[in-house]
Amino acid sequence: MSHFSTAAFDLAGGQEQAQFLSTPDLCPRCHRNVHPKLIHAALLRERSLCQVLFRCTNQKCQELFLGTYVYTRRIASSGYKEYDLAAVSPFAAQKATFPETVSTLSPTFIEIFNQALEAESKQLEQLVGIGLRKALEFLVKDYAIAENPGSEVEIRNNLLGNCINQYVTDPNVKECAKRAAWLGNDETHYTRKWEAKDVNDLKLLVRLTVNWIDNSMLTKKYIAEMNAGKA
């Protein structure tokens, strides 16, 4: 947060004046470092809060967002009320990026994964793990179908665990996907089996699965393309 000590603003039609200790230096919409433009400030008297409307100064964004400030003290020398920045909203999740092989293989996986991140950014914690579990299923089944095109119907209709065991042969993909599925199931069931693990572990295991799938597919691609070799 950058210092904002010299600025004072009339609030609520001139009834109050406030001095803000800091201003956001990161836009919650585009995630760029900016010096946002203050548009308007409104005092919420009953909670000693002030909300300030900012506009992002990034030319590709320029969206509006709110800074919520908490009253700290009255400055005797000027009579201004001093407020400190407490929160910025609305926050847009920064979309995750994936290797080209995975983007081509399973675009639905990426869509669901980013929706899970969006739920996380809105503090909808109970939905994040469920979204990651669904994303994992699309990723693994699309990979299994690519590896076993003759078994597409069976893979589509099978349980995720069965698909991993029967149709995923790469040992690293299999073991990471298997463990991600275990944690994903925990996120959808009443009772957890892996109490020492949480959604962050699930997110990491999904990422590991992505990485191993990327490695596996790229390895097969180059082996196939350069099978004869050149001495």
Contacts in CASP RR format, 6 or more apart in sequence:
PFRMAT RR
TARGET T0000
AUTHOR 0000-0000-0000
METHOD contacts of the structure
MODEL  1
MSHFSTAAFDLAGGQEQAQFLSTPDLCPRCHRNVHPKLIHAALLRERSLC
QVLFRCTNQKCQELFLGTYVYTRRIASSGYKEYDLAAVSPFAAQKATFPE
TVSTLSPTFIEIFNQALEAESKQLEQLVGIGLRKALEFLVKDYAIAENPG
SEVEIRNNLLGNCINQYVTDPNVKECAKRAAWLGNDETHYTRKWEAKDVN
DLKLLVRLTVNWIDNSMLTKKYIAEMNAGKA
1 22 0 8 1.000
1 23 0 8 1.000
1 24 0 8 1.000
1 25 0 8 1.000
1 85 0 8 1.000
2 22 0 8 1.000
2 23 0 8 1.000
2 25 0 8 1.000
2 35 0 8 1.000
3 21 0 8 1.000
3 22 0 8 1.000
4 20 0 8 1.000
4 21 0 8 1.000
4 22 0 8 1.000
4 23 0 8 1.000
5 19 0 8 1.000
5 21 0 8 1.000
7 19 0 8 1.000
7 20 0 8 1.000
7 38 0 8 1.000
8 17 0 8 1.000
8 18 0 8 1.000
8 19 0 8 1.000
8 78 0 8 1.000
8 80 0 8 1.000
9 17 0 8 1.000
9 18 0 8 1.000
9 20 0 8 1.000
9 38 0 8 1.000
9 41 0 8 1.000
10 16 0 8 1.000
10 17 0 8 1.000
11 17 0 8 1.000
11 18 0 8 1.000
11 41 0 8 1.000
11 42 0 8 1.000
11 43 0 8 1.000
11 50 0 8 1.000
12 42 0 8 1.000
12 43 0 8 1.000
12 45 0 8 1.000
15 43 0 8 1.000
16 43 0 8 1.000
16 81 0 8 1.000
17 79 0 8 1.000
17 80 0 8 1.000
17 81 0 8 1.000
18 41 0 8 1.000
18 43 0 8 1.000
18 50 0 8 1.000
18 69 0 8 1.000
18 80 0 8 1.000
18 81 0 8 1.000
18 82 0 8 1.000
18 83 0 8 1.000
19 75 0 8 1.000
19 78 0 8 1.000
19 80 0 8 1.000
19 81 0 8 1.000
19 82 0 8 1.000
19 83 0 8 1.000
20 50 0 8 1.000
20 52 0 8 1.000
20 69 0 8 1.000
20 83 0 8 1.000
20 84 0 8 1.000
20 85 0 8 1.000
21 72 0 8 1.000
21 82 0 8 1.000
21 83 0 8 1.000
21 84 0 8 1.000
21 85 0 8 1.000
22 84 0 8 1.000
22 85 0 8 1.000
23 35 0 8 1.000
23 36 0 8 1.000
23 38 0 8 1.000
23 54 0 8 1.000
23 85 0 8 1.000
24 36 0 8 1.000
24 54 0 8 1.000
24 65 0 8 1.000
24 67 0 8 1.000
24 85 0 8 1.000
24 88 0 8 1.000
25 33 0 8 1.000
25 34 0 8 1.000
25 35 0 8 1.000
26 32 0 8 1.000
26 33 0 8 1.000
26 34 0 8 1.000
26 88 0 8 1.000
27 34 0 8 1.000
27 36 0 8 1.000
27 56 0 8 1.000
27 58 0 8 1.000
27 61 0 8 1.000
27 63 0 8 1.000
27 65 0 8 1.000
28 65 0 8 1.000
28 88 0 8 1.000
28 89 0 8 1.000
28 90 0 8 1.000
28 91 0 8 1.000
28 92 0 8 1.000
29 56 0 8 1.000
29 61 0 8 1.000
29 63 0 8 1.000
29 65 0 8 1.000
29 90 0 8 1.000
29 92 0 8 1.000
30 56 0 8 1.000
30 58 0 8 1.000
30 60 0 8 1.000
30 61 0 8 1.000
30 63 0 8 1.000
30 92 0 8 1.000
31 92 0 8 1.000
31 94 0 8 1.000
32 56 0 8 1.000
32 58 0 8 1.000
32 61 0 8 1.000
34 56 0 8 1.000
34 57 0 8 1.000
34 58 0 8 1.000
35 57 0 8 1.000
36 54 0 8 1.000
36 55 0 8 1.000
36 56 0 8 1.000
36 57 0 8 1.000
36 65 0 8 1.000
37 54 0 8 1.000
37 55 0 8 1.000
37 57 0 8 1.000
38 52 0 8 1.000
38 53 0 8 1.000
38 54 0 8 1.000
39 53 0 8 1.000
39 54 0 8 1.000
39 55 0 8 1.000
39 64 0 8 1.000
40 52 0 8 1.000
40 53 0 8 1.000
41 50 0 8 1.000
41 51 0 8 1.000
41 52 0 8 1.000
41 53 0 8 1.000
42 50 0 8 1.000
42 51 0 8 1.000
42 52 0 8 1.000
42 53 0 8 1.000
43 49 0 8 1.000
43 50 0 8 1.000
44 50 0 8 1.000
44 51 0 8 1.000
48 70 0 8 1.000
48 71 0 8 1.000
49 68 0 8 1.000
49 69 0 8 1.000
49 70 0 8 1.000
49 71 0 8 1.000
49 86 0 8 1.000
50 68 0 8 1.000
50 69 0 8 1.000
50 71 0 8 1.000
50 83 0 8 1.000
51 66 0 8 1.000
51 67 0 8 1.000
51 68 0 8 1.000
51 69 0 8 1.000
52 66 0 8 1.000
52 67 0 8 1.000
52 68 0 8 1.000
52 69 0 8 1.000
53 64 0 8 1.000
53 65 0 8 1.000
53 66 0 8 1.000
53 67 0 8 1.000
54 64 0 8 1.000
54 65 0 8 1.000
54 66 0 8 1.000
54 67 0 8 1.000
55 62 0 8 1.000
55 63 0 8 1.000
55 64 0 8 1.000
56 62 0 8 1.000
56 63 0 8 1.000
56 64 0 8 1.000
56 65 0 8 1.000
65 88 0 8 1.000
65 89 0 8 1.000
65 90 0 8 1.000
66 88 0 8 1.000
66 89 0 8 1.000
66 90 0 8 1.000
67 85 0 8 1.000
67 87 0 8 1.000
67 88 0 8 1.000
67 89 0 8 1.000
68 85 0 8 1.000
68 86 0 8 1.000
68 87 0 8 1.000
68 88 0 8 1.000
68 89 0 8 1.000
69 83 0 8 1.000
69 84 0 8 1.000
69 85 0 8 1.000
69 86 0 8 1.000
70 83 0 8 1.000
70 84 0 8 1.000
70 86 0 8 1.000
71 81 0 8 1.000
71 82 0 8 1.000
71 83 0 8 1.000
72 82 0 8 1.000
72 83 0 8 1.000
72 84 0 8 1.000
73 81 0 8 1.000
73 82 0 8 1.000
74 80 0 8 1.000
74 81 0 8 1.000
74 82 0 8 1.000
75 81 0 8 1.000
75 82 0 8 1.000
91 121 0 8 1.000
91 122 0 8 1.000
92 118 0 8 1.000
92 121 0 8 1.000
93 114 0 8 1.000
93 117 0 8 1.000
93 118 0 8 1.000
93 120 0 8 1.000
93 121 0 8 1.000
94 117 0 8 1.000
95 114 0 8 1.000
95 117 0 8 1.000
96 110 0 8 1.000
96 113 0 8 1.000
96 114 0 8 1.000
96 117 0 8 1.000
98 110 0 8 1.000
98 210 0 8 1.000
99 210 0 8 1.000
99 211 0 8 1.000
99 214 0 8 1.000
101 213 0 8 1.000
101 214 0 8 1.000
101 217 0 8 1.000
101 218 0 8 1.000
102 109 0 8 1.000
102 110 0 8 1.000
102 139 0 8 1.000
102 210 0 8 1.000
102 213 0 8 1.000
102 214 0 8 1.000
103 110 0 8 1.000
105 139 0 8 1.000
105 142 0 8 1.000
105 143 0 8 1.000
105 146 0 8 1.000
105 213 0 8 1.000
105 217 0 8 1.000
106 138 0 8 1.000
106 139 0 8 1.000
106 142 0 8 1.000
106 143 0 8 1.000
108 138 0 8 1.000
108 142 0 8 1.000
109 135 0 8 1.000
109 136 0 8 1.000
109 138 0 8 1.000
109 139 0 8 1.000
109 142 0 8 1.000
112 131 0 8 1.000
112 134 0 8 1.000
112 135 0 8 1.000
112 138 0 8 1.000
113 131 0 8 1.000
113 132 0 8 1.000
113 135 0 8 1.000
113 206 0 8 1.000
115 131 0 8 1.000
116 127 0 8 1.000
116 128 0 8 1.000
116 129 0 8 1.000
116 130 0 8 1.000
116 131 0 8 1.000
116 132 0 8 1.000
116 135 0 8 1.000
117 128 0 8 1.000
119 127 0 8 1.000
119 128 0 8 1.000
119 131 0 8 1.000
120 128 0 8 1.000
125 199 0 8 1.000
128 187 0 8 1.000
128 199 0 8 1.000
129 184 0 8 1.000
129 187 0 8 1.000
129 188 0 8 1.000
129 199 0 8 1.000
129 202 0 8 1.000
130 187 0 8 1.000
130 188 0 8 1.000
131 187 0 8 1.000
132 184 0 8 1.000
132 187 0 8 1.000
132 199 0 8 1.000
132 202 0 8 1.000
132 203 0 8 1.000
132 206 0 8 1.000
133 181 0 8 1.000
133 184 0 8 1.000
133 185 0 8 1.000
133 187 0 8 1.000
133 188 0 8 1.000
133 202 0 8 1.000
135 206 0 8 1.000
136 160 0 8 1.000
136 177 0 8 1.000
136 180 0 8 1.000
136 181 0 8 1.000
136 184 0 8 1.000
136 206 0 8 1.000
136 209 0 8 1.000
137 160 0 8 1.000
139 206 0 8 1.000
139 209 0 8 1.000
139 210 0 8 1.000
139 213 0 8 1.000
140 160 0 8 1.000
140 163 0 8 1.000
140 164 0 8 1.000
140 168 0 8 1.000
140 177 0 8 1.000
140 181 0 8 1.000
140 209 0 8 1.000
141 155 0 8 1.000
141 156 0 8 1.000
141 160 0 8 1.000
141 163 0 8 1.000
143 168 0 8 1.000
143 173 0 8 1.000
143 213 0 8 1.000
143 217 0 8 1.000
144 151 0 8 1.000
144 155 0 8 1.000
144 163 0 8 1.000
144 164 0 8 1.000
144 167 0 8 1.000
144 168 0 8 1.000
145 151 0 8 1.000
145 152 0 8 1.000
145 155 0 8 1.000
145 156 0 8 1.000
146 217 0 8 1.000
147 167 0 8 1.000
147 168 0 8 1.000
147 169 0 8 1.000
148 155 0 8 1.000
148 167 0 8 1.000
151 167 0 8 1.000
155 163 0 8 1.000
155 167 0 8 1.000
158 166 0 8 1.000
160 181 0 8 1.000
161 178 0 8 1.000
161 181 0 8 1.000
164 174 0 8 1.000
164 177 0 8 1.000
164 178 0 8 1.000
164 181 0 8 1.000
165 174 0 8 1.000
165 178 0 8 1.000
168 174 0 8 1.000
168 177 0 8 1.000
170 212 0 8 1.000
170 213 0 8 1.000
170 216 0 8 1.000
172 212 0 8 1.000
172 215 0 8 1.000
172 216 0 8 1.000
173 209 0 8 1.000
173 212 0 8 1.000
173 213 0 8 1.000
173 216 0 8 1.000
176 205 0 8 1.000
176 208 0 8 1.000
176 209 0 8 1.000
176 212 0 8 1.000
177 209 0 8 1.000
179 205 0 8 1.000
180 202 0 8 1.000
180 205 0 8 1.000
180 206 0 8 1.000
180 208 0 8 1.000
180 209 0 8 1.000
182 193 0 8 1.000
182 194 0 8 1.000
183 194 0 8 1.000
183 197 0 8 1.000
183 199 0 8 1.000
183 201 0 8 1.000
183 202 0 8 1.000
183 205 0 8 1.000
184 202 0 8 1.000
185 193 0 8 1.000
186 192 0 8 1.000
186 193 0 8 1.000
186 194 0 8 1.000
186 197 0 8 1.000
187 199 0 8 1.000
187 202 0 8 1.000
194 201 0 8 1.000
END
